[in-house]
Amino acid sequence: MTPNAVLHIIDQARRQEARSGTFLGQMAERAASLPDSITVEGPNPATCLFQFAIEYIEMAPRLIECVTTCARDSGHEALFEPFVDAAIRYFTRPSILLAQYDGLDGLLIKAYLCHRLMEEMYENNYSTRASRLVDLEAIRANLVTHYLIGEPFANELDQSIAITVVQIAGTPHYYRLNLTPFVEQAQDAAWDWMWDYWEKLLTRNQIAFNLNPGLGLS
């Protein structure tokens, strides 16, 4: 399976949603009980959250493709292949735990798993960690999605990601690997569009995420 196969799965779910409106209804419920850390400034919060979720989902296969390309061009394809395969399997061969979730609701969960796996992948090696490849806005988008999925289930997903990362790369040897060539590929101009996408994802959908709402920081 490839990122294109994931895009096809997403397209099918969007057509299903157009007929049912189920996911939009779920976003309306979420919008009615937002925590203090999340503010939706648009006139229709449910629509803003809905569009954010769609873009977040669609970013997943593109992120997979970017990591795949950078890994290949830097000569580290075999090293990153287990992460890429795991991310694609979230969509193409989901675990029994996710079997009950379908449509855009299920895809949001799978996209969250994909994005969080990649975030943890970067954190698990000193080269990628020091490079700050994970944009702050991407982390904020993951936190917003964590809320949209809801606790305690989102916490269970985080735990499953931690287990996956340990299984793939939970050794001191992996942490010390010199992945500077990968970082250099990821910081090339070809990656710029993704940085721009993350930077504008929340603001484009009129969502503000405040890590410290009590302090008035954004």
C-alpha positions in Angstrom: 0.0 0.0 0.0 1.1 3.6 -0.7 0.1 7.1 0.4 -2.1 7.3 -2.8 -4.0 4.3 -1.4 -4.6 6.3 1.8 -5.8 9.3 -0.2 -8.3 6.9 -1.9 -9.6 5.7 1.5 -10.0 9.4 2.6 -11.9 10.2 -0.6 -14.4 7.4 0.0 -15.0 8.6 3.6 -15.7 12.1 2.4 -18.3 10.9 -0.1 -19.9 8.8 2.7 -20.0 11.9 5.0 -21.6 14.0 2.2 -24.5 11.6 2.4 -24.8 11.1 6.2 -23.5 14.3 7.8 -22.5 12.2 10.8 -19.1 13.6 11.4 -20.3 17.2 11.1 -22.8 16.4 13.9 -20.0 15.1 16.1 -18.0 18.3 15.5 -21.1 20.3 16.6 -21.1 18.4 19.8 -17.4 19.0 20.4 -17.8 22.7 19.6 -20.5 23.0 22.3 -18.0 21.9 25.0 -14.6 23.3 24.0 -12.0 23.5 26.8 -10.5 26.9 27.7 -7.4 26.1 25.7 -9.3 26.0 22.4 -11.1 29.0 20.9 -13.0 28.9 17.6 -13.4 32.4 16.2 -15.5 31.6 13.2 -19.2 32.2 13.1 -19.9 28.4 12.8 -17.5 26.5 15.2 -18.7 23.1 14.0 -17.8 23.9 10.4 -14.4 25.2 11.5 -13.6 22.1 13.4 -14.9 19.9 10.6 -12.7 21.6 8.0 -9.7 21.5 10.3 -10.3 17.7 10.8 -10.5 17.2 7.0 -7.2 19.0 6.4 -5.5 17.2 9.3 -6.6 13.9 7.8 -5.5 14.8 4.3 -2.1 15.8 5.7 -1.3 12.3 6.9 -0.6 10.6 3.6 1.4 13.7 2.4 3.5 13.5 5.6 4.1 9.8 4.9 5.2 10.7 1.4 7.6 13.4 2.5 9.2 11.2 5.1 9.6 8.4 2.5 11.1 10.8 0.0 13.6 12.3 2.4 14.6 8.9 3.8 15.2 7.6 0.2 17.2 10.7 -0.9 19.3 10.7 2.2 20.2 7.0 2.0 18.2 6.0 5.1 15.2 4.4 3.5 15.5 1.1 5.3 15.8 2.8 8.7 12.6 4.8 8.3 10.7 2.0 6.5 9.2 0.5 9.7 7.8 3.9 10.7 6.3 4.5 7.2 4.9 1.0 7.1 3.3 1.4 10.5 1.8 4.8 9.5 0.3 3.3 6.3 -1.1 0.3 8.2 -3.1 2.6 10.5 -5.2 3.3 7.4 -5.0 0.2 5.3 -4.9 -2.5 8.0 -6.2 -1.0 11.3 -6.2 -2.9 14.5 -9.2 -4.6 15.9 -9.4 -1.7 18.4 -10.2 0.7 15.5 -12.6 -1.7 13.6 -15.7 0.0 15.1 -14.7 3.4 13.8 -15.4 4.2 10.2 -16.0 7.2 8.0 -14.2 10.5 8.9 -14.5 9.7 12.6 -12.3 6.7 12.1 -9.9 8.5 9.7 -9.3 11.3 12.2 -8.2 8.6 14.7 -5.9 7.0 12.2 -4.5 10.3 11.1 -3.8 11.2 14.7 -1.9 7.9 15.1 0.1 8.7 12.0 1.0 12.3 13.0 1.8 11.3 16.6 3.9 8.4 15.4 6.0 10.7 13.2 6.3 13.2 16.1 7.6 10.5 18.4 9.9 9.2 15.6 11.6 12.6 15.4 11.9 12.8 19.2 13.6 9.4 19.4 16.8 10.4 17.7 19.2 13.2 18.7 19.8 14.4 15.1 16.1 14.8 14.3 15.2 16.0 17.8 17.8 18.7 17.8 16.7 19.9 14.3 13.2 20.7 15.6 11.6 19.2 12.5 8.3 19.0 14.3 6.7 22.5 14.1 5.0 23.9 17.1 1.9 24.4 15.1 1.9 20.7 14.3 2.1 19.9 18.0 -0.8 22.2 18.6 -2.8 20.6 15.8 -2.2 17.2 17.4 -3.4 18.5 20.8 -6.6 19.9 19.3 -7.2 16.5 17.6 -6.5 14.8 20.9 -9.4 16.7 22.3 -11.7 16.1 19.3 -11.1 12.4 19.7 -11.8 12.6 23.4 -10.3 11.1 26.5 -9.6 8.6 27.8 -9.5 7.0 24.3 -6.9 9.5 23.0 -4.7 8.7 25.9 -4.9 5.0 25.0 -3.9 5.9 21.4 -0.8 7.8 22.8 0.2 4.7 24.8 -0.1 2.5 21.8 2.2 4.9 19.8 4.7 4.8 22.6 4.8 1.0 22.5 5.2 1.0 18.7 8.1 3.4 18.9 9.9 1.3 21.5 9.4 -1.8 19.4 10.9 0.0 16.3 13.6 2.2 17.7 13.7 1.9 21.5 17.4 1.5 21.9 20.3 3.9 22.7 21.9 2.9 19.4 19.0 4.3 17.5 19.0 7.5 19.5 22.7 8.1 18.7 22.4 7.4 15.0 23.6 10.3 12.8 20.6 11.2 10.7 21.9 14.6 9.6 21.5 13.7 5.9 17.8 13.0 6.5 17.4 16.3 8.4 19.1 18.2 5.5 16.7 16.6 3.1 13.8 17.5 5.3 14.9 21.1 5.5 15.2 21.5 1.8 12.8 23.7 -0.1 10.7 20.7 -1.1 9.6 20.5 2.6 8.6 24.2 2.8 5.1 23.6 1.7 4.5 21.3 4.7 5.8 23.9 7.1 3.6 26.5 5.6 0.6 24.1 5.8 1.1 23.5 9.5 1.7 27.1 10.2 -1.6 28.1 8.8 -3.8 25.1 9.6 -5.3 26.4 12.8 -5.5 30.1 11.7 -7.0 29.1 8.3 -9.8 27.4 10.2 -10.2 30.2 12.8 -9.0 28.0 15.7 -6.7 29.3 18.4 -5.0 26.9 20.7 -3.5 28.4 23.9 -1.1 26.1 25.8 -1.4 28.4 28.9 -4.9 29.9 28.8 -4.6 31.2 32.4 -1.5 33.3 31.4 -3.0 34.8 28.3 -0.3 33.3 26.1 -0.8 31.9 22.5 
